[in-house]
Amino acid sequence: MAVLKKIGASTLMETLVATVIIVIIFMIASMILNNLFSNTIKSNTRAIDAHINELQYQYLNGKLKTPFSDDYDEWQISVTLFKSNDISHVEFEGKNPNTSQIIVKELRESEN
């Protein structure tokens, strides 16, 4: 016959302390995940990138005149033409005042 070892029971206080520690760990993990997801959403620039690409396409096909400014969602977009010597330089800039993000895309063309 095998001898069974008796395991001592935990007190109520030990159980409560262990439960509180587990809850605190889950709360911290939840806050970290929430922060990661909110930063990912705030820094997502796919929509504005696609809109600026569309404006570049319109400019290249003669459908967009410079200077141009527009509001897209929370973004302020400006298109500016710079000329120096025989090179045209078009700057497409998007600014988001809420997140202080700035996206700049450029087109360079030689005038022949």
C-alpha positions as CSV (number, residue, x, y, z in Angstrom):
1,M,0.0,0.0,0.0
2,A,1.3,3.4,-1.0
3,V,1.8,6.1,1.5
4,L,0.0,9.3,0.6
5,K,1.6,12.6,1.5
6,K,-0.7,15.2,2.9
7,I,-0.5,18.6,1.3
8,G,-1.0,21.6,3.6
9,A,-4.0,23.7,2.8
10,S,-3.6,27.4,2.0
11,T,-5.1,30.0,4.2
12,L,-7.7,32.4,2.9
13,M,-5.3,35.3,3.0
14,E,-2.7,33.4,0.8
15,T,-5.4,32.6,-1.7
16,L,-6.6,36.2,-1.8
17,V,-3.0,37.6,-2.2
18,A,-2.4,35.1,-5.1
19,T,-5.6,36.1,-6.8
20,V,-4.8,39.8,-6.5
21,I,-1.4,39.2,-8.0
22,I,-2.9,37.3,-11.0
23,V,-5.5,40.1,-11.5
24,I,-2.8,42.8,-11.5
25,I,-0.7,40.9,-14.0
26,F,-3.7,40.5,-16.3
27,M,-4.5,44.3,-16.0
28,I,-0.9,45.3,-16.9
29,A,-0.9,42.9,-19.9
30,S,-4.3,44.4,-21.0
31,M,-3.0,47.9,-20.7
32,I,0.1,47.1,-22.7
33,L,-1.9,45.4,-25.5
34,N,-4.4,48.4,-25.5
35,N,-1.5,50.8,-25.9
36,L,0.0,48.8,-28.8
37,F,-3.2,48.6,-30.7
38,S,-4.1,52.3,-30.3
39,N,-0.6,53.3,-31.5
40,T,-1.0,51.0,-34.5
41,I,-4.3,52.6,-35.4
42,K,-3.0,56.1,-34.9
43,S,0.1,55.5,-37.1
44,N,-1.8,53.8,-39.9
45,T,-1.4,56.0,-43.0
46,R,-2.7,53.7,-45.7
47,A,-5.7,55.8,-46.5
48,I,-3.8,59.1,-46.9
49,D,-1.0,57.4,-48.9
50,A,-3.6,56.0,-51.3
51,H,-5.3,59.5,-51.6
52,I,-1.9,61.2,-52.3
53,N,-1.2,58.5,-54.9
54,E,-4.5,59.3,-56.5
55,L,-3.6,63.0,-56.5
56,Q,-0.3,62.2,-58.1
57,Y,-2.0,60.2,-60.8
58,Q,-4.4,63.1,-61.5
59,Y,-1.5,65.6,-61.7
60,L,0.4,63.4,-64.1
61,N,-2.6,63.1,-66.3
62,G,-3.4,66.8,-66.3
63,K,-6.5,66.6,-64.1
64,L,-5.0,68.5,-61.1
65,K,-3.8,72.1,-61.2
66,T,-1.3,73.5,-58.7
67,P,-1.4,75.0,-56.2
68,F,-4.0,72.7,-54.7
69,S,-5.2,72.1,-51.1
70,D,-7.8,69.7,-49.7
71,D,-9.0,68.2,-46.5
72,Y,-9.2,64.4,-46.4
73,D,-10.5,62.9,-43.1
74,E,-8.3,64.5,-40.5
75,W,-5.5,65.4,-43.0
76,Q,-4.7,68.7,-44.6
77,I,-3.3,68.1,-48.1
78,S,-1.4,70.6,-50.2
79,V,0.2,70.2,-53.6
80,T,2.8,72.8,-54.6
81,L,4.8,73.2,-57.8
82,F,8.4,74.4,-57.7
83,K,10.5,75.2,-60.7
84,S,14.2,75.7,-60.9
85,N,16.1,75.7,-64.2
86,D,14.5,73.1,-66.4
87,I,13.2,70.8,-63.6
88,S,9.7,70.8,-62.2
89,H,9.3,69.6,-58.7
90,V,5.9,68.9,-57.3
91,E,5.5,68.3,-53.6
92,F,2.4,66.5,-52.2
93,E,2.2,67.1,-48.4
94,G,-0.3,65.7,-45.9
95,K,-0.4,67.0,-42.4
96,N,-2.5,65.6,-39.5
97,P,-2.8,68.2,-36.8
98,N,-4.2,65.7,-34.3
99,T,-1.2,63.4,-34.4
100,S,1.4,65.8,-35.7
101,Q,2.2,63.4,-38.6
102,I,3.5,64.7,-41.9
103,I,3.7,62.8,-45.1
104,V,5.6,64.2,-48.1
105,K,5.8,62.7,-51.6
106,E,7.6,64.3,-54.5
107,L,7.5,64.2,-58.3
108,R,10.3,65.4,-60.4
109,E,10.0,66.1,-64.1
110,S,12.2,67.6,-66.7
111,E,10.6,70.1,-69.0
112,N,11.4,69.3,-72.6
